[in-house]
Amino acid sequence: RDQFAPPWPTLWIAAGRRSAAYSKLVRERSDGKTFTVHILDPYVAPSSFDMVVVPEHDAMTGPNVVSVVGSPAHFSSDLLEETAQ
């Protein structure tokens, strides 16, 4: 925990329940200056984070919860253009 010290990042993205405690710690120690995003069900209240991104099947709701179908992923613009054709 001593390694979690300023300077704080602007954005903190974590995934899985094991990292949820660290995300909460960064949010608290940064006085809310770090925007925390948690991917997958953190098994704690979603209000512990600025945003939670979960698969639809987790059935989690809340004002800061984004539900997605499948896993979040990045697709290059080339692949998207090819798929659209």
Backbone as CSV, one residue per row, in Angstrom:
resi,resn,N_x,N_y,N_z,CA_x,CA_y,CA_z,C_x,C_y,C_z
1,ARG,0.813,-1.206,0.000,0.000,0.000,0.000,0.854,1.267,0.000
2,ASP,2.061,1.175,0.524,2.927,2.344,0.550,3.327,2.798,-0.849
3,GLN,3.250,1.890,-1.810,3.600,2.236,-3.190,2.537,3.108,-3.845
4,PHE,1.362,3.160,-3.265,0.280,3.975,-3.815,0.371,5.371,-3.217
5,ALA,1.102,6.237,-3.916,1.372,7.587,-3.430,1.400,8.544,-4.619
6,PRO,1.269,9.826,-4.354,1.342,10.811,-5.442,2.653,10.686,-6.208
7,PRO,2.673,11.113,-7.438,1.595,11.778,-8.174,0.540,10.771,-8.633
8,TRP,-0.715,11.171,-8.548,-1.832,10.295,-8.894,-2.120,10.354,-10.380
9,PRO,-2.495,9.228,-10.970,-2.861,9.246,-12.392,-4.204,9.931,-12.581
10,THR,-4.437,10.427,-13.761,-5.728,11.030,-14.107,-6.785,9.946,-14.250
11,LEU,-6.376,8.806,-14.801,-7.286,7.696,-15.078,-6.686,6.405,-14.545
12,TRP,-7.513,5.609,-13.870,-7.099,4.309,-13.326,-8.105,3.290,-13.835
13,ILE,-7.631,2.291,-14.598,-8.502,1.245,-15.118,-8.023,-0.078,-14.548
14,ALA,-8.934,-0.823,-13.948,-8.594,-2.108,-13.346,-9.675,-3.126,-13.706
15,ALA,-9.331,-4.394,-13.552,-10.290,-5.458,-13.859,-10.157,-6.591,-12.847
16,GLY,-11.288,-7.198,-12.554,-11.296,-8.342,-11.645,-11.431,-7.936,-10.191
17,ARG,-11.913,-8.856,-9.397,-12.211,-8.540,-7.995,-10.966,-8.304,-7.149
18,ARG,-9.841,-8.916,-7.495,-8.629,-8.741,-6.693,-8.097,-7.312,-6.730
19,SER,-8.318,-6.619,-7.828,-7.809,-5.251,-7.940,-8.782,-4.206,-7.409
20,ALA,-9.987,-4.602,-7.047,-10.996,-3.644,-6.577,-10.520,-2.859,-5.356
21,ALA,-9.870,-3.507,-4.420,-9.393,-2.814,-3.216,-8.361,-1.751,-3.566
22,TYR,-7.501,-2.033,-4.543,-6.496,-1.055,-4.958,-7.147,0.136,-5.648
23,SER,-8.160,-0.129,-6.450,-8.882,0.959,-7.115,-9.537,1.876,-6.093
24,LYS,-10.167,1.278,-5.115,-10.797,2.078,-4.053,-9.751,2.907,-3.309
25,LEU,-8.602,2.315,-3.037,-7.534,2.996,-2.320,-7.014,4.202,-3.111
26,VAL,-6.805,4.024,-4.397,-6.332,5.131,-5.237,-7.363,6.243,-5.283
27,ARG,-8.618,5.882,-5.415,-9.678,6.898,-5.457,-9.719,7.696,-4.156
28,GLU,-9.605,6.997,-3.032,-9.632,7.667,-1.729,-8.394,8.547,-1.526
29,ARG,-7.219,7.995,-1.767,-5.976,8.735,-1.515,-5.782,9.913,-2.466
30,SER,-6.373,9.832,-3.642,-6.249,10.947,-4.591,-7.327,12.007,-4.361
31,ASP,-8.133,11.812,-3.334,-9.257,12.717,-3.047,-10.198,12.854,-4.240
32,GLY,-10.388,11.753,-4.956,-11.314,11.745,-6.080,-10.760,12.358,-7.348
33,LYS,-9.487,12.728,-7.373,-8.892,13.339,-8.565,-8.586,12.308,-9.646
34,THR,-8.427,11.057,-9.254,-8.221,9.978,-10.211,-9.574,9.377,-10.564
35,PHE,-9.891,9.351,-11.859,-11.138,8.758,-12.335,-10.938,7.258,-12.400
36,THR,-11.686,6.520,-11.594,-11.507,5.077,-11.503,-12.559,4.332,-12.322
37,VAL,-12.076,3.417,-13.155,-12.943,2.577,-13.981,-12.645,1.138,-13.614
38,HIS,-13.684,0.393,-13.287,-13.500,-1.020,-12.972,-14.227,-1.852,-14.014
39,ILE,-13.504,-2.803,-14.579,-14.079,-3.691,-15.591,-14.321,-5.056,-14.950
40,LEU,-15.484,-5.600,-15.153,-15.982,-6.844,-14.560,-16.513,-6.573,-13.157
41,ASP,-17.302,-7.478,-12.650,-17.956,-7.307,-11.353,-16.904,-7.231,-10.249
42,PRO,-16.824,-6.097,-9.544,-15.811,-5.954,-8.493,-16.203,-6.636,-7.181
43,TYR,-17.436,-7.094,-7.078,-17.963,-7.726,-5.867,-17.977,-6.773,-4.676
44,VAL,-18.015,-5.495,-4.959,-18.252,-4.448,-3.961,-19.198,-3.449,-4.608
45,ALA,-19.696,-2.525,-3.837,-20.666,-1.554,-4.353,-20.093,-0.766,-5.532
46,PRO,-20.860,-0.623,-6.613,-20.387,0.141,-7.759,-20.075,1.598,-7.407
47,SER,-20.672,2.091,-6.347,-20.418,3.479,-5.933,-18.986,3.685,-5.451
48,SER,-18.236,2.602,-5.288,-16.829,2.694,-4.889,-15.949,3.189,-6.029
49,PHE,-16.504,3.261,-7.253,-15.756,3.634,-8.449,-16.500,4.736,-9.191
50,ASP,-15.801,5.396,-10.093,-16.466,6.405,-10.926,-17.280,5.745,-12.027
51,MET,-16.772,4.626,-12.546,-17.483,3.892,-13.597,-17.180,2.406,-13.448
52,VAL,-18.205,1.597,-13.699,-18.043,0.142,-13.685,-18.571,-0.377,-15.021
53,VAL,-17.762,-1.182,-15.703,-18.152,-1.759,-16.985,-18.259,-3.269,-16.777
54,VAL,-19.475,-3.786,-16.927,-19.709,-5.208,-16.657,-20.421,-5.877,-17.828
55,PRO,-20.219,-7.189,-17.978,-20.993,-7.922,-18.973,-22.474,-7.900,-18.589
56,GLU,-23.307,-7.890,-19.577,-24.760,-7.846,-19.357,-25.237,-8.940,-18.406
57,HIS,-24.628,-10.128,-18.485,-25.093,-11.256,-17.668,-24.826,-11.061,-16.169
58,ASP,-24.021,-10.078,-15.783,-23.800,-9.810,-14.358,-25.000,-9.104,-13.718
59,ALA,-25.882,-8.552,-14.545,-27.118,-7.907,-14.072,-26.861,-6.858,-12.998
60,MET,-25.787,-6.107,-13.129,-25.481,-5.030,-12.194,-26.042,-3.732,-12.768
61,THR,-26.631,-2.923,-11.918,-27.184,-1.655,-12.369,-26.715,-0.532,-11.460
62,GLY,-26.836,0.667,-11.949,-26.484,1.841,-11.172,-26.186,3.003,-12.099
63,PRO,-26.160,4.207,-11.566,-25.940,5.383,-12.410,-24.554,5.417,-13.053
64,ASN,-23.605,4.698,-12.497,-22.245,4.688,-13.042,-21.872,3.330,-13.648
65,VAL,-22.881,2.489,-13.907,-22.645,1.143,-14.443,-22.955,1.117,-15.934
66,VAL,-22.000,0.628,-16.726,-22.183,0.450,-18.158,-22.198,-1.050,-18.413
67,SER,-23.296,-1.522,-18.994,-23.455,-2.944,-19.278,-23.119,-3.194,-20.746
68,VAL,-22.269,-4.192,-21.008,-21.858,-4.497,-22.378,-22.160,-5.956,-22.697
69,VAL,-22.322,-6.225,-23.984,-22.503,-7.596,-24.442,-21.122,-8.088,-24.869
70,GLY,-20.658,-9.135,-24.255,-19.333,-9.646,-24.569,-18.251,-8.863,-23.838
71,SER,-17.012,-9.125,-24.203,-15.882,-8.460,-23.564,-15.571,-7.149,-24.263
72,PRO,-15.238,-6.110,-23.488,-14.827,-4.861,-24.132,-13.512,-5.101,-24.877
73,ALA,-13.421,-4.584,-26.076,-12.222,-4.795,-26.882,-12.035,-3.626,-27.837
74,HIS,-10.819,-3.461,-28.306,-10.501,-2.431,-29.291,-10.430,-3.082,-30.664
75,PHE,-11.079,-2.459,-31.617,-11.002,-2.929,-32.990,-10.407,-1.814,-33.835
76,SER,-9.420,-2.153,-34.651,-8.809,-1.135,-35.502,-9.819,-0.647,-36.527
77,SER,-9.622,0.571,-36.993,-10.536,1.143,-37.982,-10.502,0.331,-39.274
78,ASP,-9.359,-0.265,-39.623,-9.268,-1.111,-40.820,-10.206,-2.302,-40.723
79,LEU,-10.249,-2.934,-39.564,-11.105,-4.098,-39.370,-12.571,-3.690,-39.425
80,LEU,-12.911,-2.560,-38.830,-14.296,-2.090,-38.847,-14.750,-1.765,-40.267
81,GLU,-13.891,-1.132,-41.055,-14.229,-0.806,-42.448,-14.424,-2.083,-43.263
82,GLU,-13.555,-3.053,-43.030,-13.638,-4.330,-43.757,-14.935,-5.057,-43.414
83,THR,-15.330,-5.019,-42.165,-16.556,-5.683,-41.713,-17.787,-5.003,-42.283
84,ALA,-17.734,-3.682,-42.440,-18.887,-2.920,-42.948,-19.147,-3.193,-44.416
85,GLN,-18.147,-3.654,-45.134,-18.321,-3.888,-46.575,-19.041,-5.132,-46.821
